Amino acid sequence: MIDPPAAGSPRTRRNLATADGGPARTASGFGLTPQADLAHVDDAAVVAGPAYTRGGEIPEAVLAALRRAADRGAHVFSVCS
């Protein structure tokens, strides 16, 4: 049984993470300022990854974090257009 969240508290916790915890830029030019690095993926129940350009290189650290999340039963999905 999962206890409901306390009144006024968020139902979920969301963190934007990058491989090194540093800022990133989307293909559309939007700047992203993460709150975390990939270490936080190891505790996440749901992990959303960005779309990559076909043939684009996905850093091995990102692939490893996604595999660990999937192996432990986290919901892993891609946000693509």
Phi, psi and omega in degrees: 000137179255126178290141177292154179293154177296152180305131177085352180267154180293148179284332180225162175247130181240134175228137172267125182237147170236167184306319182248004181082000182269169181296157180220165178233136178283166177298336179274357177096003179283135176276140178239133177245106184286158173258356188205167170252189185293346179302329181288340178296330182295342180250357187280141176276332179228130181232122177250129178251156180282163172286146176242150175294138178306132182083354179288147180278125174262124181303138181303325179298323178291314178300317180297318179295319178294321178295317179299317180298313180296319181297329180267004174097009177292155174278118182242129178213165179252142173259110182227165181256000000 
